[in-house]
Amino acid sequence: MTGRSAVQVFVEFSTPFPNFIPEHREHQAMVECKLGHKKQWAELLKFPLQLGNITSPATYIAYSNEPDAVTAKGRAAASAALYSLRSEPNPKPNPN
């Protein structure tokens, strides 16, 4: 991409398998890209994704990726919400 230009990007999120419900812990996340002149996806970067910061696991909203962004009380509430989500007889299908 040349400097001072705009690029259209299509972002796609995926999980290891359908109905994936992550654990409240740090996970390794990988960003891949598909370059225009290649057919295969290429790894761009890996980083620690702080899924312990997800305070409302049934909702797709943005969260801080700082390791200490959520208080102990917030983590306890988030763990209870995640447990409730895992206990559902028919979990909501993963949209990806």
Stockholm file with secondary structure:
# STOCKHOLM 1.0

chainA/1-96         MTGRSAVQVFVEFSTPFPNFIPEHREHQAMVECKLGHKKQWAELLKFPLQLGNITSPATYIAYSNEPDAVTAKGRAAASAALYSLRSEPNPKPNPN
#=GR chainA/1-96 SS CCTTCCCCCCCCCCCSSTTCCCCSSEEEEEEEECCTTCSSCEEEEEEEEEGGGCSCTTSCCCCCCCTTCSCHHHHHHHHHHHHHHHHCSSCCCCCC
#=GC SS_cons        CCTTCCCCCCCCCCCSSTTCCCCSSEEEEEEEECCTTCSSCEEEEEEEEEGGGCSCTTSCCCCCCCTTCSCHHHHHHHHHHHHHHHHCSSCCCCCC
//
